[in-house]
Amino acid sequence: MLKSAQRFVQFFVVLSFACISMASQTVESSVQEELDRFFEQRSSLAQWSVFVEEIDSGKPLYSRYANSKLIPASNMKLVVCSAILLQLGPDFTYKTPIYLSGTQENQTFHGDLLVVGSGDPSIGGRFNNGDITASFREWAALLKQRNITRITGNIIGIDDVFDENRRGLNWSPLDYIEWYAAEIAGLTLNDACIDVYATGAAQAGSPASISLDPDTKYIQVDSKMTTVASRKAERGIILSREPESTLLSIEGSISAKQRQRAYASVYNPTHFFVAVLKETLEREGIQVEGLAIDGDDAQQRPKRETWELVHTHESPPLIDLVQVCQKSSQNLYAEHFLKTLGAQEYGVGSYESGTLAIKDVLFNHGCNLDDQYIADGSGLSRENMMNAKSFVHLLRTVMTSKYAEPFQNTLPIAGTDGTLRYRLRETATRGKIYAKTGTMKGVSALSGILKTKSGKTCLFSIIGNSSRNLSLSNTIDEACAILVSNG
């Protein structure tokens, strides 16, 4: 009797496991079939590369043209953010030293002030409650502590940490004025942009008033913006400038007594940086008799052995910068990360060295992206080509590392924050998806971590490309809802 009972228990256990396995296979088969039908209905409108796998087992849950390379748009930020976090760690900080070269006599410094860029993308208002020149005023206070109220020489910006190629491969010239296509330089202030404020006059027909932040003579303004009678008639702020010009043209219209803000990228961020620094020092009571100069244009730099360190400005921790890059999809941060890796690994902060460094770092952590094409860090270039399977492989690499939790926390959360604040807001999906968005004309992508109703945690990537300007993001959101509910 005892042996019969034992056999019955063994049979029951085996049967239970078999039933669980069959149920699991049925669920996976159901998801595969449902998503296949879903994408087949849309296959004539777009190309898709999709891959989903369970994070614990590594078992694929869904695959559709997973090896097809497509344009991923801002999903490229996952690549560069993963690489720099794995290589430098979340506590890494950019350090930007300020030097004096010359001699001091009473309150006069006979010589130059030099700022040596480290590639820090964060100097400005973002981490100073919107106060763009807060750091510069701190530097002025340090000079005053040295009893310096007059500098006879120049303010020189040295940006040699990065090369002089300030834009990614084949970026569209139509985008050059936009904040998301700001030039990349080793010295950067305010995301290499100027904030433009327009205020409507009291009466319609009068010119709108224009102000800049930071308030600087580096930017010349030609405004033809007018005041209109109603909000309905507003055209907003329309900005333009030639690629290598500091003249900003402003058109458009705004209603009476209203205020609007827009952003324009600046030409030569290094020169912009030192020009605003010089003006800030002067406003703080430090007379500067020389010029604000991009170090590349200086006829002769002071000899390195004459430099005396005054202060080293330190950025917030890297993890905070990665969060800005991923949650806000800030292109400039991604490009700085790419060139930083190039400078760290190869001694040259260029796109060529940066892309090599990214692939080297990820390969050393078990993620081979050699057959994927990386053109920039932000995804603004349409030359980037990657497939969904590679994104999932990348995510597995970072999500099985010691930085998994901080990395996940930098991603937008469905229906909650970042670029997913207004997407996937339904109860079933809200808070269940941590993922990076990617959007440009004819391109939409979403890659990240997804938690299903059945309790699985999955890594996923969905990339859609179309020759038509379709709303592919809606299709991606519907597919994610199917995964969450039925995965």
C-alpha positions as CSV (number, residue, x, y, z in Angstrom):
1,M,0.0,0.0,0.0
2,L,2.8,2.4,0.9
3,K,4.5,1.9,-2.5
4,S,1.2,2.4,-4.3
5,A,0.7,5.7,-2.4
6,Q,4.2,6.9,-3.3
7,R,3.7,6.0,-6.9
8,F,0.4,7.9,-6.9
9,V,2.1,11.0,-5.4
10,Q,4.9,10.8,-7.9
11,F,2.3,10.5,-10.8
12,F,0.3,13.5,-9.4
13,V,3.5,15.7,-9.2
14,V,4.5,14.8,-12.8
15,L,1.0,15.3,-14.0
16,S,0.9,18.7,-12.3
17,F,4.2,19.9,-13.8
18,A,3.0,18.7,-17.2
19,C,-0.2,20.6,-16.8
20,I,1.7,23.8,-15.8
21,S,4.0,23.3,-18.8
22,M,1.1,22.8,-21.2
23,A,-0.7,25.9,-19.8
24,S,2.5,28.0,-20.1
25,Q,3.0,26.8,-23.7
26,T,-0.7,27.5,-24.4
27,V,-0.3,31.1,-23.1
28,E,2.9,31.6,-25.1
29,S,1.2,30.2,-28.2
30,S,-1.8,32.4,-27.7
31,V,0.4,35.5,-27.4
32,Q,2.4,34.5,-30.5
33,E,-0.8,34.0,-32.5
34,E,-2.5,37.1,-31.3
35,L,0.5,39.4,-32.0
36,D,1.0,37.7,-35.4
37,R,-2.5,38.5,-36.4
38,F,-2.1,42.1,-34.9
39,F,1.1,42.9,-36.9
40,E,-0.1,41.1,-40.1
41,Q,-3.0,43.5,-40.2
42,R,-0.5,46.4,-40.3
43,S,2.3,44.8,-42.3
44,S,1.3,46.6,-45.5
45,L,1.8,50.0,-43.8
46,A,5.1,49.5,-42.0
47,Q,8.1,47.3,-41.5
48,W,8.5,45.8,-38.0
49,S,11.2,44.3,-36.0
50,V,9.9,42.8,-32.7
51,F,11.5,40.7,-30.0
52,V,10.3,39.8,-26.5
53,E,11.9,37.4,-24.0
54,E,11.5,36.6,-20.3
55,I,14.3,38.1,-18.2
56,D,14.6,35.1,-15.8
57,S,14.7,32.3,-18.2
58,G,15.9,34.1,-21.4
59,K,13.0,32.2,-23.2
60,P,11.6,34.1,-26.2
61,L,8.0,35.0,-25.8
62,Y,7.5,36.6,-29.2
63,S,9.6,37.2,-32.3
64,R,8.8,38.9,-35.6
65,Y,11.6,39.8,-38.0
66,A,13.7,40.2,-34.9
67,N,16.9,40.3,-36.9
68,S,15.7,43.0,-39.4
69,K,17.7,46.2,-39.0
70,L,15.6,49.4,-39.0
71,I,16.0,53.0,-38.0
72,P,15.5,53.1,-34.2
73,A,15.4,56.9,-33.6
74,S,16.0,57.7,-29.9
75,N,16.2,54.1,-28.8
76,M,19.9,54.6,-29.6
77,K,20.1,56.4,-26.3
78,L,19.7,53.0,-24.6
79,V,23.0,51.9,-26.3
80,V,25.1,54.9,-25.3
81,C,23.6,55.2,-21.8
82,S,24.1,51.5,-21.1
83,A,27.8,51.6,-22.3
84,I,28.8,54.7,-20.3
85,L,27.1,53.4,-17.2
86,L,28.7,50.0,-17.4
87,Q,32.1,51.6,-18.1
88,L,32.2,54.6,-15.8
89,G,29.7,53.7,-13.1
90,P,26.8,55.8,-11.7
91,D,29.0,57.9,-9.5
92,F,31.3,59.2,-12.2
93,T,31.3,63.0,-12.5
94,Y,32.6,65.4,-15.1
95,K,35.2,67.8,-13.8
96,T,35.8,71.2,-15.4
97,P,38.8,73.1,-14.1
98,I,39.2,76.9,-14.1
99,Y,42.7,78.3,-14.3
100,L,44.5,81.7,-14.1
101,S,47.7,82.4,-16.1
102,G,49.6,85.5,-15.2
103,T,50.4,87.6,-12.1
104,Q,48.3,89.5,-9.6
105,E,49.0,93.1,-8.5
106,N,46.6,94.3,-5.8
107,Q,43.1,93.7,-7.3
108,T,44.3,93.4,-10.9
109,F,45.1,90.1,-12.5
110,H,47.5,90.6,-15.4
111,G,46.8,87.6,-17.6
112,D,44.1,85.2,-18.7
113,L,41.4,83.1,-17.2
114,L,41.0,79.6,-18.9
115,V,38.2,77.1,-18.6
116,V,39.1,73.6,-19.8
117,G,36.1,71.6,-21.0
118,S,35.6,68.0,-19.9
119,G,32.5,67.3,-22.0
120,D,30.1,68.1,-19.1
121,P,26.7,68.6,-20.7
122,S,25.0,69.8,-17.5
123,I,26.4,73.3,-16.8
124,G,23.5,75.7,-16.9
125,G,20.0,75.9,-15.3
126,R,18.8,72.3,-15.3
127,F,20.5,71.4,-12.0
128,N,20.3,75.0,-10.6
129,N,16.5,75.6,-10.5
130,G,16.5,77.2,-13.9
131,D,19.3,79.7,-13.1
132,I,21.5,79.4,-16.2
133,T,24.5,81.4,-14.9
134,A,24.5,80.2,-11.3
135,S,27.8,78.4,-11.6
136,F,29.4,81.4,-13.3
137,R,28.4,83.6,-10.4
138,E,30.0,81.1,-8.0
139,W,33.2,81.3,-10.0
140,A,33.1,85.1,-9.8
141,A,32.7,84.9,-6.1
142,L,35.8,82.7,-5.9
143,L,37.8,85.3,-7.9
144,K,36.6,88.0,-5.5
145,Q,37.8,85.9,-2.6
146,R,41.2,86.1,-4.2
147,N,40.7,89.9,-4.2
148,I,40.5,90.0,-8.0
149,T,38.2,92.7,-9.5
150,R,40.0,93.2,-12.8
151,I,41.4,90.9,-15.4
152,T,43.5,92.5,-18.1
153,G,43.6,89.4,-20.4
154,N,41.1,87.1,-22.1
155,I,38.6,84.6,-21.1
156,I,39.7,81.5,-23.0
157,G,37.6,78.3,-23.5
158,I,39.5,75.1,-24.3
159,D,37.3,72.4,-25.7
160,D,40.0,69.9,-26.9
161,V,38.4,67.0,-25.1
162,F,36.1,66.7,-28.2
163,D,36.9,67.1,-31.8
164,E,35.5,69.8,-34.0
165,N,32.8,67.7,-35.7
166,R,29.8,69.2,-33.9
167,R,27.0,67.1,-35.5
168,G,26.1,63.5,-36.1
169,L,26.2,61.8,-39.5
170,N,23.8,63.3,-42.0
171,W,21.8,65.3,-39.5
172,S,19.3,67.4,-41.5
173,P,20.2,71.1,-41.9
174,L,16.5,71.8,-41.4
175,D,17.0,70.8,-37.8
176,Y,20.1,72.8,-37.0
177,I,18.2,75.7,-35.3
178,E,16.3,73.2,-33.0
179,W,17.3,72.4,-29.4
180,Y,17.4,68.7,-30.3
181,A,20.1,69.3,-32.9
182,A,22.4,71.5,-30.8
183,E,26.1,71.5,-31.7
184,I,28.3,69.3,-29.6
185,A,31.4,70.8,-28.0
186,G,33.7,70.1,-25.0
187,L,32.4,73.3,-23.3
188,T,28.6,73.7,-23.2
189,L,26.2,76.0,-21.4
190,N,22.5,75.6,-21.2
191,D,22.4,72.6,-23.5
192,A,24.1,74.7,-26.2
193,C,20.9,76.7,-26.5
194,I,19.5,80.2,-25.9
195,D,16.1,80.6,-24.3
196,V,13.9,83.1,-26.2
197,Y,11.0,84.8,-24.5
198,A,8.4,86.8,-26.4
199,T,5.8,89.0,-24.7
200,G,2.8,90.5,-26.4
201,A,2.4,94.3,-26.3
202,A,-0.7,95.9,-24.7
203,Q,-2.3,96.6,-28.1
204,A,-2.6,94.4,-31.2
205,G,-0.4,95.5,-34.1
206,S,2.5,96.5,-31.9
207,P,5.8,94.6,-31.9
208,A,6.2,91.9,-29.4
209,S,9.1,92.4,-26.9
210,I,11.9,89.8,-27.0
211,S,14.3,88.8,-24.2
212,L,17.0,86.2,-24.0
213,D,18.2,83.9,-21.2
214,P,21.0,84.1,-20.6
215,D,21.0,87.8,-21.5
216,T,24.0,88.0,-23.8
217,K,25.3,90.2,-26.7
218,Y,26.7,87.0,-28.2
219,I,23.3,86.6,-29.9
220,Q,22.0,89.4,-32.1
221,V,18.3,89.5,-32.6
222,D,16.3,90.6,-35.6
223,S,12.6,90.4,-34.6
224,K,9.6,90.9,-36.7
225,M,7.3,89.3,-34.2
226,T,4.0,91.1,-33.7
227,T,1.1,91.3,-31.3
228,V,-2.3,90.0,-32.4
229,A,-5.8,90.5,-31.0
230,S,-6.6,86.9,-29.9
231,R,-5.0,83.6,-28.9
232,K,-6.6,82.0,-31.9
233,A,-4.7,84.3,-34.3
234,E,-1.3,83.4,-32.7
235,R,1.4,81.8,-34.8
236,G,3.8,81.5,-31.9
237,I,7.6,82.1,-32.0
238,I,9.3,81.2,-35.3
239,L,13.1,81.1,-35.1
240,S,15.7,80.9,-37.8
241,R,19.4,81.5,-38.3
242,E,22.2,80.6,-40.7
243,P,24.2,77.6,-39.6
244,E,27.4,79.5,-38.8
245,S,25.8,82.8,-37.6
246,T,25.0,84.4,-34.2
247,L,22.1,86.4,-35.8
248,L,18.8,85.0,-34.7
249,S,15.7,86.0,-36.8
250,I,12.4,85.9,-35.0
251,E,9.0,86.0,-36.7
252,G,5.5,84.9,-35.7
253,S,2.8,86.5,-33.5
254,I,1.5,86.4,-29.9
255,S,-1.6,87.9,-28.3
256,A,-1.6,90.9,-26.1
257,K,0.2,90.6,-22.7
258,Q,0.9,86.9,-23.2
259,R,4.3,85.3,-22.8
260,Q,5.9,82.4,-24.6
261,R,9.2,80.6,-24.6
262,A,11.2,78.9,-27.3
263,Y,14.7,77.5,-27.7
264,A,17.3,78.0,-30.3
265,S,20.6,76.2,-30.7
266,V,23.7,78.4,-30.8
267,Y,26.6,78.5,-33.1
268,N,29.9,77.5,-31.6
269,P,28.9,76.5,-28.0
270,T,32.4,77.1,-26.7
271,H,32.5,80.7,-27.8
272,F,28.9,81.1,-26.4
273,F,30.1,79.6,-23.1
274,V,33.0,82.0,-22.6
275,A,31.1,85.1,-23.9
276,V,28.4,84.5,-21.3
277,L,31.0,83.9,-18.6
278,K,32.8,87.2,-19.4
279,E,29.5,89.1,-19.3
280,T,28.6,87.4,-16.0
281,L,31.9,88.3,-14.4
282,E,31.4,91.9,-15.5
283,R,27.9,92.0,-14.0
284,E,29.4,90.6,-10.8
285,G,31.9,93.5,-10.6
286,I,34.9,91.9,-12.2
287,Q,36.2,94.1,-15.1
288,V,37.5,92.0,-18.1
289,E,39.6,94.0,-20.5
290,G,40.3,91.2,-22.9
291,L,38.0,89.1,-25.2
292,A,36.0,86.0,-24.8
293,I,37.9,83.5,-27.1
294,D,37.4,79.9,-28.2
295,G,40.8,78.4,-27.5
296,D,41.0,77.1,-31.1
297,D,40.9,80.7,-32.3
298,A,43.5,82.0,-29.9
299,Q,46.7,83.3,-31.6
300,Q,48.7,82.0,-28.7
301,R,47.6,80.1,-25.6
302,P,49.4,80.7,-22.3
303,K,52.0,78.0,-21.7
304,R,50.6,75.1,-19.7
305,E,53.2,75.4,-16.9
306,T,51.9,78.9,-16.1
307,W,48.4,77.8,-15.3
308,E,47.2,78.0,-11.7
309,L,44.1,76.0,-10.7
310,V,41.4,78.3,-9.2
311,H,38.5,75.8,-9.0
312,T,37.2,72.5,-10.4
313,H,33.5,72.5,-11.3
314,E,32.0,69.1,-10.7
315,S,28.8,67.8,-12.5
316,P,26.0,65.9,-10.8
317,P,26.6,62.1,-10.7
318,L,26.4,60.3,-14.1
319,I,23.3,58.4,-13.1
320,D,21.4,61.8,-12.8
321,L,22.7,62.8,-16.3
322,V,21.6,59.5,-17.7
323,Q,18.1,60.0,-16.2
324,V,17.9,63.4,-18.0
325,C,19.0,61.7,-21.3
326,Q,16.5,58.9,-21.1
327,K,13.4,60.3,-19.4
328,S,13.6,63.6,-21.3
329,S,15.2,62.1,-24.5
330,Q,17.8,64.9,-24.4
331,N,19.9,64.4,-27.5
332,L,22.9,66.6,-26.5
333,Y,23.5,64.5,-23.4
334,A,23.6,61.3,-25.5
335,E,26.1,62.8,-28.0
336,H,28.3,64.0,-25.1
337,F,28.3,60.5,-23.6
338,L,29.3,59.0,-26.9
339,K,32.3,61.3,-27.3
340,T,33.2,61.0,-23.7
341,L,33.6,57.3,-24.1
342,G,35.8,57.9,-27.2
343,A,37.9,60.3,-25.2
344,Q,38.2,57.9,-22.2
345,E,38.9,54.8,-24.2
346,Y,40.9,56.1,-27.2
347,G,42.0,59.6,-26.2
348,V,40.0,61.2,-28.9
349,G,36.4,62.5,-28.3
350,S,35.1,61.9,-31.8
351,Y,32.1,60.0,-33.4
352,E,34.5,57.4,-34.8
353,S,36.2,56.7,-31.5
354,G,33.0,56.9,-29.6
355,T,31.2,54.3,-31.6
356,L,34.2,52.0,-31.4
357,A,34.3,52.5,-27.6
358,I,30.6,51.8,-27.2
359,K,31.0,48.5,-29.0
360,D,34.1,47.6,-27.1
361,V,32.6,48.3,-23.7
362,L,29.4,46.3,-24.5
363,F,31.4,43.4,-26.0
364,N,33.5,43.2,-22.9
365,H,30.2,42.8,-21.0
366,G,28.9,40.1,-23.3
367,C,26.9,42.1,-25.8
368,N,28.1,42.0,-29.4
369,L,26.8,44.8,-31.5
370,D,29.4,44.5,-34.3
371,D,26.9,43.9,-37.0
372,Q,24.7,46.9,-35.9
373,Y,25.3,50.4,-37.3
374,I,25.8,53.2,-34.8
375,A,25.9,56.7,-36.4
376,D,25.4,58.9,-33.3
377,G,24.4,58.7,-29.7
378,S,20.9,60.3,-29.8
379,G,19.3,58.5,-32.7
380,L,18.8,61.8,-34.7
381,S,20.7,60.3,-37.6
382,R,18.7,58.2,-40.0
383,E,21.9,56.2,-40.7
384,N,21.5,54.3,-37.4
385,M,20.4,50.7,-38.1
386,M,19.6,48.2,-35.4
387,N,17.3,45.3,-34.9
388,A,15.0,44.4,-32.0
389,K,16.9,41.3,-31.0
390,S,20.1,43.4,-30.4
391,F,18.2,45.9,-28.2
392,V,16.9,43.0,-26.1
393,H,20.4,41.6,-25.9
394,L,21.6,45.0,-24.8
395,L,18.9,45.3,-22.2
396,R,19.7,41.8,-20.8
397,T,23.4,42.9,-20.5
398,V,22.6,46.0,-18.4
399,M,19.6,44.5,-16.5
400,T,21.8,41.5,-15.3
401,S,24.6,43.9,-14.2
402,K,25.0,45.5,-10.8
403,Y,23.6,48.7,-12.2
404,A,20.2,47.1,-13.2
405,E,18.0,49.0,-10.7
406,P,19.5,52.5,-11.2
407,F,19.4,52.0,-14.9
408,Q,15.8,50.9,-14.9
409,N,14.9,54.0,-12.8
410,T,16.3,56.3,-15.5
411,L,13.7,55.0,-18.0
412,P,10.4,56.7,-18.7
413,I,7.5,54.9,-16.9
414,A,4.2,54.1,-18.7
415,G,1.5,56.7,-18.0
416,T,3.7,58.3,-15.3
417,D,6.7,60.3,-16.4
418,G,9.2,61.3,-19.0
419,T,8.3,60.7,-22.7
420,L,5.8,58.0,-21.6
421,R,3.8,60.3,-19.4
422,Y,0.9,60.5,-21.8
423,R,1.2,57.1,-23.3
424,L,0.0,53.7,-22.0
425,R,-2.1,55.4,-19.3
426,E,-4.7,52.7,-19.0
427,T,-4.9,50.8,-15.7
428,A,-3.6,47.6,-17.3
429,T,-0.4,49.2,-18.5
430,R,0.3,52.2,-16.3
431,G,3.4,51.7,-14.3
432,K,4.0,48.2,-15.8
433,I,6.4,49.4,-18.5
434,Y,9.8,51.1,-18.2
435,A,11.0,51.9,-21.7
436,K,12.8,54.3,-24.0
437,T,10.8,55.9,-26.7
438,G,12.0,56.7,-30.2
439,T,10.1,59.0,-32.6
440,M,10.8,60.8,-35.9
441,K,9.0,61.0,-39.2
442,G,8.1,57.5,-40.3
443,V,9.8,55.9,-37.3
444,S,8.6,54.8,-33.9
445,A,10.3,52.5,-31.4
446,L,9.9,51.4,-27.8
447,S,12.3,49.1,-25.9
448,G,12.6,48.3,-22.3
449,I,11.2,46.2,-19.4
450,L,7.6,45.0,-19.2
451,K,5.7,43.3,-16.4
452,T,2.8,41.0,-17.5
453,K,-0.4,40.3,-15.7
454,S,0.7,36.7,-15.1
455,G,3.8,38.0,-13.2
456,K,6.5,37.6,-15.9
457,T,9.1,40.3,-16.3
458,C,10.0,40.6,-20.0
459,L,12.6,42.5,-22.0
460,F,11.2,43.8,-25.3
461,S,11.9,45.9,-28.3
462,I,9.4,47.0,-31.0
463,I,10.7,49.1,-33.9
464,G,8.5,50.3,-36.7
465,N,9.5,52.1,-39.9
466,S,7.2,53.5,-42.6
467,S,7.6,55.5,-45.8
468,R,4.3,57.2,-44.8
469,N,4.0,59.6,-41.8
470,L,1.8,57.2,-39.8
471,S,1.1,57.1,-36.1
472,L,3.2,54.0,-35.4
473,S,3.3,54.7,-31.7
474,N,-0.3,53.8,-31.3
475,T,0.4,50.4,-32.9
476,I,3.3,49.9,-30.5
477,D,1.1,50.8,-27.5
478,E,-1.6,48.3,-28.5
479,A,1.0,45.6,-28.9
480,C,2.4,46.4,-25.4
481,A,-1.1,46.2,-24.0
482,I,-1.5,42.7,-25.5
483,L,1.8,41.6,-24.0
484,V,0.9,42.9,-20.6
485,S,-2.5,41.3,-20.6
486,N,-1.7,38.0,-22.2
487,G,2.0,37.4,-21.7
